[in-house]
Amino acid sequence: MNFAIDQISIMGVQNDLVELEGIIAYQMEKGWPDPNLVTTELGDVLDGLAIGVTIGEYAGTIFTN
């Protein structure tokens, strides 16, 4: 697996997690005016993780049962 691709995948998920944390904090502070933003960002996190797993399986660096 290419180190650069690994880093791009990790950074993408990390950025999505940071955004999710910020959205949750904002929603909590403001009384949850738009909770769907949390759901949307969580979907982005899950998509990023799924892509990372797929790339890892393809490269042989992640094994799933």
mmCIF file of the N, C-alpha and C atoms, coordinates in Angstrom:
data_MODEL
# 
_entry.id   MODEL 
# 
loop_
_atom_site.group_PDB 
_atom_site.id 
_atom_site.type_symbol 
_atom_site.label_atom_id 
_atom_site.label_alt_id 
_atom_site.label_comp_id 
_atom_site.label_asym_id 
_atom_site.label_entity_id 
_atom_site.label_seq_id 
_atom_site.pdbx_PDB_ins_code 
_atom_site.Cartn_x 
_atom_site.Cartn_y 
_atom_site.Cartn_z 
_atom_site.occupancy 
_atom_site.B_iso_or_equiv 
_atom_site.pdbx_formal_charge 
_atom_site.auth_seq_id 
_atom_site.auth_comp_id 
_atom_site.auth_asym_id 
_atom_site.auth_atom_id 
_atom_site.pdbx_PDB_model_num 
ATOM 1   N N  . MET A 1 1  ? 0.846   -1.185  0.000  1.00 0.00 ? 1  MET A N  1 
ATOM 2   C CA . MET A 1 1  ? 0.000   0.000   0.000  1.00 0.00 ? 1  MET A CA 1 
ATOM 3   C C  . MET A 1 1  ? 0.882   1.235   0.000  1.00 0.00 ? 1  MET A C  1 
ATOM 4   N N  . ASN A 1 2  ? 0.450   2.207   -0.693 1.00 0.00 ? 2  ASN A N  1 
ATOM 5   C CA . ASN A 1 2  ? 1.164   3.463   -0.791 1.00 0.00 ? 2  ASN A CA 1 
ATOM 6   C C  . ASN A 1 2  ? 0.967   4.282   0.484  1.00 0.00 ? 2  ASN A C  1 
ATOM 7   N N  . PHE A 1 3  ? 2.071   4.724   1.073  1.00 0.00 ? 3  PHE A N  1 
ATOM 8   C CA . PHE A 1 3  ? 2.017   5.504   2.310  1.00 0.00 ? 3  PHE A CA 1 
ATOM 9   C C  . PHE A 1 3  ? 1.164   6.761   2.137  1.00 0.00 ? 3  PHE A C  1 
ATOM 10  N N  . ALA A 1 4  ? 1.280   7.411   0.997  1.00 0.00 ? 4  ALA A N  1 
ATOM 11  C CA . ALA A 1 4  ? 0.513   8.639   0.756  1.00 0.00 ? 4  ALA A CA 1 
ATOM 12  C C  . ALA A 1 4  ? -0.986  8.367   0.766  1.00 0.00 ? 4  ALA A C  1 
ATOM 13  N N  . ILE A 1 5  ? -1.408  7.275   0.161  1.00 0.00 ? 5  ILE A N  1 
ATOM 14  C CA . ILE A 1 5  ? -2.831  6.932   0.143  1.00 0.00 ? 5  ILE A CA 1 
ATOM 15  C C  . ILE A 1 5  ? -3.312  6.621   1.551  1.00 0.00 ? 5  ILE A C  1 
ATOM 16  N N  . ASP A 1 6  ? -2.484  5.900   2.332  1.00 0.00 ? 6  ASP A N  1 
ATOM 17  C CA . ASP A 1 6  ? -2.828  5.635   3.736  1.00 0.00 ? 6  ASP A CA 1 
ATOM 18  C C  . ASP A 1 6  ? -3.058  6.936   4.484  1.00 0.00 ? 6  ASP A C  1 
ATOM 19  N N  . GLN A 1 7  ? -2.147  7.872   4.312  1.00 0.00 ? 7  GLN A N  1 
ATOM 20  C CA . GLN A 1 7  ? -2.239  9.138   5.030  1.00 0.00 ? 7  GLN A CA 1 
ATOM 21  C C  . GLN A 1 7  ? -3.455  9.947   4.596  1.00 0.00 ? 7  GLN A C  1 
ATOM 22  N N  . ILE A 1 8  ? -3.767  9.933   3.318  1.00 0.00 ? 8  ILE A N  1 
ATOM 23  C CA . ILE A 1 8  ? -4.945  10.650  2.827  1.00 0.00 ? 8  ILE A CA 1 
ATOM 24  C C  . ILE A 1 8  ? -6.208  10.063  3.449  1.00 0.00 ? 8  ILE A C  1 
ATOM 25  N N  . SER A 1 9  ? -6.293  8.740   3.506  1.00 0.00 ? 9  SER A N  1 
ATOM 26  C CA . SER A 1 9  ? -7.462  8.089   4.107  1.00 0.00 ? 9  SER A CA 1 
ATOM 27  C C  . SER A 1 9  ? -7.583  8.439   5.581  1.00 0.00 ? 9  SER A C  1 
ATOM 28  N N  . ILE A 1 10 ? -6.477  8.349   6.302  1.00 0.00 ? 10 ILE A N  1 
ATOM 29  C CA . ILE A 1 10 ? -6.481  8.649   7.737  1.00 0.00 ? 10 ILE A CA 1 
ATOM 30  C C  . ILE A 1 10 ? -6.848  10.107  7.973  1.00 0.00 ? 10 ILE A C  1 
ATOM 31  N N  . MET A 1 11 ? -6.253  11.010  7.205  1.00 0.00 ? 11 MET A N  1 
ATOM 32  C CA . MET A 1 11 ? -6.533  12.436  7.389  1.00 0.00 ? 11 MET A CA 1 
ATOM 33  C C  . MET A 1 11 ? -7.983  12.762  7.069  1.00 0.00 ? 11 MET A C  1 
ATOM 34  N N  . GLY A 1 12 ? -8.540  12.105  6.062  1.00 0.00 ? 12 GLY A N  1 
ATOM 35  C CA . GLY A 1 12 ? -9.939  12.347  5.713  1.00 0.00 ? 12 GLY A CA 1 
ATOM 36  C C  . GLY A 1 12 ? -10.866 11.968  6.845  1.00 0.00 ? 12 GLY A C  1 
ATOM 37  N N  . VAL A 1 13 ? -10.648 10.797  7.429  1.00 0.00 ? 13 VAL A N  1 
ATOM 38  C CA . VAL A 1 13 ? -11.478 10.357  8.554  1.00 0.00 ? 13 VAL A CA 1 
ATOM 39  C C  . VAL A 1 13 ? -11.241 11.260  9.755  1.00 0.00 ? 13 VAL A C  1 
ATOM 40  N N  . GLN A 1 14 ? -9.990  11.605  9.999  1.00 0.00 ? 14 GLN A N  1 
ATOM 41  C CA . GLN A 1 14 ? -9.673  12.476  11.134 1.00 0.00 ? 14 GLN A CA 1 
ATOM 42  C C  . GLN A 1 14 ? -10.363 13.831  10.981 1.00 0.00 ? 14 GLN A C  1 
ATOM 43  N N  . ASN A 1 15 ? -10.330 14.398  9.798  1.00 0.00 ? 15 ASN A N  1 
ATOM 44  C CA . ASN A 1 15 ? -10.998 15.682  9.565  1.00 0.00 ? 15 ASN A CA 1 
ATOM 45  C C  . ASN A 1 15 ? -12.502 15.569  9.776  1.00 0.00 ? 15 ASN A C  1 
ATOM 46  N N  . ASP A 1 16 ? -13.090 14.478  9.296  1.00 0.00 ? 16 ASP A N  1 
ATOM 47  C CA . ASP A 1 16 ? -14.527 14.272  9.493  1.00 0.00 ? 16 ASP A CA 1 
ATOM 48  C C  . ASP A 1 16 ? -14.865 14.142  10.976 1.00 0.00 ? 16 ASP A C  1 
ATOM 49  N N  . LEU A 1 17 ? -14.003 13.466  11.744 1.00 0.00 ? 17 LEU A N  1 
ATOM 50  C CA . LEU A 1 17 ? -14.246 13.329  13.183 1.00 0.00 ? 17 LEU A CA 1 
ATOM 51  C C  . LEU A 1 17 ? -14.148 14.672  13.898 1.00 0.00 ? 17 LEU A C  1 
ATOM 52  N N  . VAL A 1 18 ? -13.195 15.494  13.497 1.00 0.00 ? 18 VAL A N  1 
ATOM 53  C CA . VAL A 1 18 ? -13.061 16.830  14.090 1.00 0.00 ? 18 VAL A CA 1 
ATOM 54  C C  . VAL A 1 18 ? -14.296 17.667  13.769 1.00 0.00 ? 18 VAL A C  1 
ATOM 55  N N  . GLU A 1 19 ? -14.760 17.593  12.527 1.00 0.00 ? 19 GLU A N  1 
ATOM 56  C CA . GLU A 1 19 ? -15.977 18.316  12.150 1.00 0.00 ? 19 GLU A CA 1 
ATOM 57  C C  . GLU A 1 19 ? -17.176 17.822  12.947 1.00 0.00 ? 19 GLU A C  1 
ATOM 58  N N  . LEU A 1 20 ? -17.285 16.504  13.113 1.00 0.00 ? 20 LEU A N  1 
ATOM 59  C CA . LEU A 1 20 ? -18.384 15.930  13.885 1.00 0.00 ? 20 LEU A CA 1 
ATOM 60  C C  . LEU A 1 20 ? -18.351 16.438  15.320 1.00 0.00 ? 20 LEU A C  1 
ATOM 61  N N  . GLU A 1 21 ? -17.172 16.460  15.911 1.00 0.00 ? 21 GLU A N  1 
ATOM 62  C CA . GLU A 1 21 ? -17.031 16.957  17.279 1.00 0.00 ? 21 GLU A CA 1 
ATOM 63  C C  . GLU A 1 21 ? -17.491 18.413  17.380 1.00 0.00 ? 21 GLU A C  1 
ATOM 64  N N  . GLY A 1 22 ? -17.097 19.228  16.413 1.00 0.00 ? 22 GLY A N  1 
ATOM 65  C CA . GLY A 1 22 ? -17.502 20.628  16.407 1.00 0.00 ? 22 GLY A CA 1 
ATOM 66  C C  . GLY A 1 22 ? -19.000 20.801  16.233 1.00 0.00 ? 22 GLY A C  1 
ATOM 67  N N  . ILE A 1 23 ? -19.582 20.019  15.358 1.00 0.00 ? 23 ILE A N  1 
ATOM 68  C CA . ILE A 1 23 ? -21.028 20.098  15.126 1.00 0.00 ? 23 ILE A CA 1 
ATOM 69  C C  . ILE A 1 23 ? -21.791 19.692  16.375 1.00 0.00 ? 23 ILE A C  1 
ATOM 70  N N  . ILE A 1 24 ? -21.344 18.626  17.037 1.00 0.00 ? 24 ILE A N  1 
ATOM 71  C CA . ILE A 1 24 ? -22.012 18.193  18.267 1.00 0.00 ? 24 ILE A CA 1 
ATOM 72  C C  . ILE A 1 24 ? -21.903 19.273  19.335 1.00 0.00 ? 24 ILE A C  1 
ATOM 73  N N  . ALA A 1 25 ? -20.725 19.852  19.499 1.00 0.00 ? 25 ALA A N  1 
ATOM 74  C CA . ALA A 1 25 ? -20.542 20.913  20.498 1.00 0.00 ? 25 ALA A CA 1 
ATOM 75  C C  . ALA A 1 25 ? -21.452 22.102  20.202 1.00 0.00 ? 25 ALA A C  1 
ATOM 76  N N  . TYR A 1 26 ? -21.512 22.500  18.936 1.00 0.00 ? 26 TYR A N  1 
ATOM 77  C CA . TYR A 1 26 ? -22.369 23.626  18.553 1.00 0.00 ? 26 TYR A CA 1 
ATOM 78  C C  . TYR A 1 26 ? -23.833 23.308  18.834 1.00 0.00 ? 26 TYR A C  1 
ATOM 79  N N  . GLN A 1 27 ? -24.268 22.120  18.435 1.00 0.00 ? 27 GLN A N  1 
ATOM 80  C CA . GLN A 1 27 ? -25.662 21.735  18.645 1.00 0.00 ? 27 GLN A CA 1 
ATOM 81  C C  . GLN A 1 27 ? -26.008 21.726  20.134 1.00 0.00 ? 27 GLN A C  1 
ATOM 82  N N  . MET A 1 28 ? -25.106 21.201  20.951 1.00 0.00 ? 28 MET A N  1 
ATOM 83  C CA . MET A 1 28 ? -25.350 21.170  22.395 1.00 0.00 ? 28 MET A CA 1 
ATOM 84  C C  . MET A 1 28 ? -25.449 22.586  22.963 1.00 0.00 ? 28 MET A C  1 
ATOM 85  N N  . GLU A 1 29 ? -24.545 23.448  22.513 1.00 0.00 ? 29 GLU A N  1 
ATOM 86  C CA . GLU A 1 29 ? -24.506 24.832  23.003 1.00 0.00 ? 29 GLU A CA 1 
ATOM 87  C C  . GLU A 1 29 ? -25.761 25.607  22.618 1.00 0.00 ? 29 GLU A C  1 
ATOM 88  N N  . LYS A 1 30 ? -26.276 25.353  21.441 1.00 0.00 ? 30 LYS A N  1 
ATOM 89  C CA . LYS A 1 30 ? -27.416 26.114  20.921 1.00 0.00 ? 30 LYS A CA 1 
ATOM 90  C C  . LYS A 1 30 ? -28.760 25.431  21.147 1.00 0.00 ? 30 LYS A C  1 
ATOM 91  N N  . GLY A 1 31 ? -28.767 24.301  21.867 1.00 0.00 ? 31 GLY A N  1 
ATOM 92  C CA . GLY A 1 31 ? -30.037 23.624  22.142 1.00 0.00 ? 31 GLY A CA 1 
ATOM 93  C C  . GLY A 1 31 ? -30.514 22.726  21.014 1.00 0.00 ? 31 GLY A C  1 
ATOM 94  N N  . TRP A 1 32 ? -29.608 22.188  20.248 1.00 0.00 ? 32 TRP A N  1 
ATOM 95  C CA . TRP A 1 32 ? -29.905 21.251  19.163 1.00 0.00 ? 32 TRP A CA 1 
ATOM 96  C C  . TRP A 1 32 ? -30.888 21.818  18.126 1.00 0.00 ? 32 TRP A C  1 
ATOM 97  N N  . PRO A 1 33 ? -30.553 22.977  17.512 1.00 0.00 ? 33 PRO A N  1 
ATOM 98  C CA . PRO A 1 33 ? -31.461 23.550  16.517 1.00 0.00 ? 33 PRO A CA 1 
ATOM 99  C C  . PRO A 1 33 ? -31.550 22.729  15.226 1.00 0.00 ? 33 PRO A C  1 
ATOM 100 N N  . ASP A 1 34 ? -30.514 21.991  14.888 1.00 0.00 ? 34 ASP A N  1 
ATOM 101 C CA . ASP A 1 34 ? -30.529 21.199  13.652 1.00 0.00 ? 34 ASP A CA 1 
ATOM 102 C C  . ASP A 1 34 ? -29.765 19.886  13.862 1.00 0.00 ? 34 ASP A C  1 
ATOM 103 N N  . PRO A 1 35 ? -30.375 18.937  14.570 1.00 0.00 ? 35 PRO A N  1 
ATOM 104 C CA . PRO A 1 35 ? -29.674 17.685  14.865 1.00 0.00 ? 35 PRO A CA 1 
ATOM 105 C C  . PRO A 1 35 ? -29.341 16.852  13.626 1.00 0.00 ? 35 PRO A C  1 
ATOM 106 N N  . ASN A 1 36 ? -29.995 17.132  12.519 1.00 0.00 ? 36 ASN A N  1 
ATOM 107 C CA . ASN A 1 36 ? -29.698 16.386  11.290 1.00 0.00 ? 36 ASN A CA 1 
ATOM 108 C C  . ASN A 1 36 ? -28.273 16.625  10.800 1.00 0.00 ? 36 ASN A C  1 
ATOM 109 N N  . LEU A 1 37 ? -27.675 17.754  11.183 1.00 0.00 ? 37 LEU A N  1 
ATOM 110 C CA . LEU A 1 37 ? -26.282 18.006  10.811 1.00 0.00 ? 37 LEU A CA 1 
ATOM 111 C C  . LEU A 1 37 ? -25.366 16.944  11.408 1.00 0.00 ? 37 LEU A C  1 
ATOM 112 N N  . VAL A 1 38 ? -25.677 16.514  12.634 1.00 0.00 ? 38 VAL A N  1 
ATOM 113 C CA . VAL A 1 38 ? -24.877 15.474  13.287 1.00 0.00 ? 38 VAL A CA 1 
ATOM 114 C C  . VAL A 1 38 ? -24.997 14.170  12.504 1.00 0.00 ? 38 VAL A C  1 
ATOM 115 N N  . THR A 1 39 ? -26.203 13.827  12.127 1.00 0.00 ? 39 THR A N  1 
ATOM 116 C CA . THR A 1 39 ? -26.432 12.594  11.373 1.00 0.00 ? 39 THR A CA 1 
ATOM 117 C C  . THR A 1 39 ? -25.699 12.627  10.038 1.00 0.00 ? 39 THR A C  1 
ATOM 118 N N  . THR A 1 40 ? -25.749 13.757  9.372  1.00 0.00 ? 40 THR A N  1 
ATOM 119 C CA . THR A 1 40 ? -25.082 13.901  8.083  1.00 0.00 ? 40 THR A CA 1 
ATOM 120 C C  . THR A 1 40 ? -23.576 13.739  8.226  1.00 0.00 ? 40 THR A C  1 
ATOM 121 N N  . GLU A 1 41 ? -23.001 14.408  9.216  1.00 0.00 ? 41 GLU A N  1 
ATOM 122 C CA . GLU A 1 41 ? -21.550 14.321  9.407  1.00 0.00 ? 41 GLU A CA 1 
ATOM 123 C C  . GLU A 1 41 ? -21.137 12.925  9.859  1.00 0.00 ? 41 GLU A C  1 
ATOM 124 N N  . LEU A 1 42 ? -21.955 12.283  10.671 1.00 0.00 ? 42 LEU A N  1 
ATOM 125 C CA . LEU A 1 42 ? -21.668 10.913  11.083 1.00 0.00 ? 42 LEU A CA 1 
ATOM 126 C C  . LEU A 1 42 ? -21.650 9.993   9.863  1.00 0.00 ? 42 LEU A C  1 
ATOM 127 N N  . GLY A 1 43 ? -22.539 10.239  8.921  1.00 0.00 ? 43 GLY A N  1 
ATOM 128 C CA . GLY A 1 43 ? -22.530 9.476   7.671  1.00 0.00 ? 43 GLY A CA 1 
ATOM 129 C C  . GLY A 1 43 ? -21.225 9.657   6.920  1.00 0.00 ? 43 GLY A C  1 
ATOM 130 N N  . ASP A 1 44 ? -20.700 10.879  6.911  1.00 0.00 ? 44 ASP A N  1 
ATOM 131 C CA . ASP A 1 44 ? -19.415 11.134  6.258  1.00 0.00 ? 44 ASP A CA 1 
ATOM 132 C C  . ASP A 1 44 ? -18.289 10.358  6.939  1.00 0.00 ? 44 ASP A C  1 
ATOM 133 N N  . VAL A 1 45 ? -18.315 10.322  8.280  1.00 0.00 ? 45 VAL A N  1 
ATOM 134 C CA . VAL A 1 45 ? -17.304 9.565   9.026  1.00 0.00 ? 45 VAL A CA 1 
ATOM 135 C C  . VAL A 1 45 ? -17.379 8.083   8.661  1.00 0.00 ? 45 VAL A C  1 
ATOM 136 N N  . LEU A 1 46 ? -18.582 7.539   8.671  1.00 0.00 ? 46 LEU A N  1 
ATOM 137 C CA . LEU A 1 46 ? -18.753 6.119   8.353  1.00 0.00 ? 46 LEU A CA 1 
ATOM 138 C C  . LEU A 1 46 ? -18.336 5.808   6.917  1.00 0.00 ? 46 LEU A C  1 
ATOM 139 N N  . ASP A 1 47 ? -18.657 6.701   5.989  1.00 0.00 ? 47 ASP A N  1 
ATOM 140 C CA . ASP A 1 47 ? -18.236 6.507   4.599  1.00 0.00 ? 47 ASP A CA 1 
ATOM 141 C C  . ASP A 1 47 ? -16.712 6.485   4.495  1.00 0.00 ? 47 ASP A C  1 
ATOM 142 N N  . GLY A 1 48 ? -16.063 7.405   5.194  1.00 0.00 ? 48 GLY A N  1 
ATOM 143 C CA . GLY A 1 48 ? -14.599 7.447   5.181  1.00 0.00 ? 48 GLY A CA 1 
ATOM 144 C C  . GLY A 1 48 ? -13.979 6.185   5.750  1.00 0.00 ? 48 GLY A C  1 
ATOM 145 N N  . LEU A 1 49 ? -14.560 5.689   6.841  1.00 0.00 ? 49 LEU A N  1 
ATOM 146 C CA . LEU A 1 49 ? -14.067 4.441   7.425  1.00 0.00 ? 49 LEU A CA 1 
ATOM 147 C C  . LEU A 1 49 ? -14.261 3.268   6.464  1.00 0.00 ? 49 LEU A C  1 
ATOM 148 N N  . ALA A 1 50 ? -15.410 3.221   5.816  1.00 0.00 ? 50 ALA A N  1 
ATOM 149 C CA . ALA A 1 50 ? -15.681 2.136   4.869  1.00 0.00 ? 50 ALA A CA 1 
ATOM 150 C C  . ALA A 1 50 ? -14.700 2.173   3.702  1.00 0.00 ? 50 ALA A C  1 
ATOM 151 N N  . ILE A 1 51 ? -14.407 3.356   3.211  1.00 0.00 ? 51 ILE A N  1 
ATOM 152 C CA . ILE A 1 51 ? -13.438 3.484   2.117  1.00 0.00 ? 51 ILE A CA 1 
ATOM 153 C C  . ILE A 1 51 ? -12.062 3.022   2.577  1.00 0.00 ? 51 ILE A C  1 
ATOM 154 N N  . GLY A 1 52 ? -11.674 3.422   3.792  1.00 0.00 ? 52 GLY A N  1 
ATOM 155 C CA . GLY A 1 52 ? -10.384 2.994   4.332  1.00 0.00 ? 52 GLY A CA 1 
ATOM 156 C C  . GLY A 1 52 ? -10.279 1.486   4.463  1.00 0.00 ? 52 GLY A C  1 
ATOM 157 N N  . VAL A 1 53 ? -11.341 0.853   4.923  1.00 0.00 ? 53 VAL A N  1 
ATOM 158 C CA . VAL A 1 53 ? -11.349 -0.607  5.053  1.00 0.00 ? 53 VAL A CA 1 
ATOM 159 C C  . VAL A 1 53 ? -11.264 -1.260  3.677  1.00 0.00 ? 53 VAL A C  1 
ATOM 160 N N  . THR A 1 54 ? -12.007 -0.739  2.728  1.00 0.00 ? 54 THR A N  1 
ATOM 161 C CA . THR A 1 54 ? -11.976 -1.294  1.371  1.00 0.00 ? 54 THR A CA 1 
ATOM 162 C C  . THR A 1 54 ? -10.581 -1.185  0.770  1.00 0.00 ? 54 THR A C  1 
ATOM 163 N N  . ILE A 1 55 ? -9.960  -0.030  0.927  1.00 0.00 ? 55 ILE A N  1 
ATOM 164 C CA . ILE A 1 55 ? -8.597  0.154   0.409  1.00 0.00 ? 55 ILE A CA 1 
ATOM 165 C C  . ILE A 1 55 ? -7.638  -0.798  1.113  1.00 0.00 ? 55 ILE A C  1 
ATOM 166 N N  . GLY A 1 56 ? -7.784  -0.917  2.432  1.00 0.00 ? 56 GLY A N  1 
ATOM 167 C CA . GLY A 1 56 ? -6.919  -1.814  3.195  1.00 0.00 ? 56 GLY A CA 1 
ATOM 168 C C  . GLY A 1 56 ? -7.084  -3.268  2.800  1.00 0.00 ? 56 GLY A C  1 
ATOM 169 N N  . GLU A 1 57 ? -8.317  -3.684  2.563  1.00 0.00 ? 57 GLU A N  1 
ATOM 170 C CA . GLU A 1 57 ? -8.559  -5.062  2.117  1.00 0.00 ? 57 GLU A CA 1 
ATOM 171 C C  . GLU A 1 57 ? -7.931  -5.298  0.747  1.00 0.00 ? 57 GLU A C  1 
ATOM 172 N N  . TYR A 1 58 ? -8.113  -4.337  -0.143 1.00 0.00 ? 58 TYR A N  1 
ATOM 173 C CA . TYR A 1 58 ? -7.573  -4.463  -1.494 1.00 0.00 ? 58 TYR A CA 1 
ATOM 174 C C  . TYR A 1 58 ? -6.050  -4.557  -1.461 1.00 0.00 ? 58 TYR A C  1 
ATOM 175 N N  . ALA A 1 59 ? -5.443  -3.772  -0.575 1.00 0.00 ? 59 ALA A N  1 
ATOM 176 C CA . ALA A 1 59 ? -3.987  -3.748  -0.484 1.00 0.00 ? 59 ALA A CA 1 
ATOM 177 C C  . ALA A 1 59 ? -3.436  -4.894  0.356  1.00 0.00 ? 59 ALA A C  1 
ATOM 178 N N  . GLY A 1 60 ? -4.330  -5.597  1.058  1.00 0.00 ? 60 GLY A N  1 
ATOM 179 C CA . GLY A 1 60 ? -3.878  -6.697  1.896  1.00 0.00 ? 60 GLY A CA 1 
ATOM 180 C C  . GLY A 1 60 ? -3.352  -6.262  3.244  1.00 0.00 ? 60 GLY A C  1 
ATOM 181 N N  . THR A 1 61 ? -3.642  -5.018  3.644  1.00 0.00 ? 61 THR A N  1 
ATOM 182 C CA . THR A 1 61 ? -3.172  -4.537  4.945  1.00 0.00 ? 61 THR A CA 1 
ATOM 183 C C  . THR A 1 61 ? -4.227  -4.672  6.025  1.00 0.00 ? 61 THR A C  1 
ATOM 184 N N  . ILE A 1 62 ? -5.474  -4.895  5.638  1.00 0.00 ? 62 ILE A N  1 
ATOM 185 C CA . ILE A 1 62 ? -6.568  -5.108  6.587  1.00 0.00 ? 62 ILE A CA 1 
ATOM 186 C C  . ILE A 1 62 ? -7.273  -6.393  6.179  1.00 0.00 ? 62 ILE A C  1 
ATOM 187 N N  . PHE A 1 63 ? -7.512  -7.244  7.150  1.00 0.00 ? 63 PHE A N  1 
ATOM 188 C CA . PHE A 1 63 ? -8.216  -8.497  6.882  1.00 0.00 ? 63 PHE A CA 1 
ATOM 189 C C  . PHE A 1 63 ? -9.506  -8.509  7.678  1.00 0.00 ? 63 PHE A C  1 
ATOM 190 N N  . THR A 1 64 ? -10.611 -8.825  7.029  1.00 0.00 ? 64 THR A N  1 
ATOM 191 C CA . THR A 1 64 ? -11.893 -8.935  7.709  1.00 0.00 ? 64 THR A CA 1 
ATOM 192 C C  . THR A 1 64 ? -12.441 -10.329 7.486  1.00 0.00 ? 64 THR A C  1 
ATOM 193 N N  . ASN A 1 65 ? -13.281 -10.729 8.396  1.00 0.00 ? 65 ASN A N  1 
ATOM 194 C CA . ASN A 1 65 ? -13.903 -12.061 8.277  1.00 0.00 ? 65 ASN A CA 1 
ATOM 195 C C  . ASN A 1 65 ? -15.241 -11.958 7.619  1.00 0.00 ? 65 ASN A C  1 
# 
